[in-house]
């Protein structure tokens, strides 16, 4: 089960890598990094989870790791049994550009 809390995030694409922080709370995801904000929702059935969120640029800076700023992203993976979550995803606007994400739950 994806537990409520803050997670550090690490995104990897063929175009580059990036990191940020996301907060997971009761089906909602919010977060951001140095240049982008994220907001959306997730569902977890105890074995797998799926999250859908949008991204948008909040300040000038590093290029987005998917090559665009305003995207609708879907991520899915196995529900975590510990503090580390691995998943893969794609952006609706760029479906052929797949990426990986690792979330690490921060201690409370």
N, C-alpha and C positions, 0 to 999 in steps of 0.2 A: 504494500500500500504506500502510495506517495504521501509522506507525512507533511502536515502543515509546517512551515518554517522558511528560513532563508537558505538559498543554495548558491554557491558559486557556479558559474556556467562557463564551459569552454566549447566553442563552436569551431569545427574544422570543415573546410570546403576545398575543392581543387583551386580556388582563387586565393585562399589565405585562411588565417585563424584569427579568432577574437575571443574575448572573455567579458563577462559581466556578472551581475547578481540578479537573481529572480526570487520573488517571494511567492510561495504556494500557500493558499489558504482557502479551504472549503470550496474547492472547485474553480477558484480564480487564480490567475497568474499575472503578476505585474513585475516589472523590473527594467533594467537598462544597462547600458555600458557607457563608454566615453562619449558616444555620439548618437545612440539610438535609444528609444524607449520601447518597451514591450507591454502588451496587455491582451489578455484573453482568458480562456477557460480550459479545464481538463476534466477527464473522466477516468476513473481507475476502478477496475472490477476485482482487484486483489491479485490478479495475475499479470495483467497488461494495463498500460495507460496510453491515452491519446490526448494530446494538447493541441489546441488551435489558438493562435494569437496573431496579432498584427504588430508591425514595427513601423516606427516613423522617426525621422531625424529631429533631434532637439537642439543640436548645436553643430557648428562646423567642426571638422576634425577628420579622423581616420575614415577611409572608405569602408563601406559595409562589406562583410565577408561574403555576401551573396551577390555583390555588385550592384545592388539597388537598395533604396531606403524604405519605401512604402510598400510593404509586402504582407500577404496573409500566409502564415506558415503553419504547417502541420508536422507534429513530431510524435513518434510512437516508440514504445519500448516495453520491456518487461518491468513489472512493478518491482521496486527495490526490496531487497531483504536486509540491506545495511544502509550505510551513508552514501554510497556511490550509485548513480543511476546512469546507464548508457542507453542512448536512443539514436534514432536516425530520422531524417525529415526532408522536406522539400517546401519550396514556396509555390503557391498557386500560380503566380505569374511567371515562374521559371521552373516548371516541373521536372525538367531533365537534369537540373543541377542539384544533386543529392548532397546532403551533408550529415555529419555526425555531431552529436552533442554529448558531453559528459557533465552531469550535475553532481556536486558534492555538498551534502547537507552541512551547514554550519552549526556548530554547537550553540545551544541556547545560552 
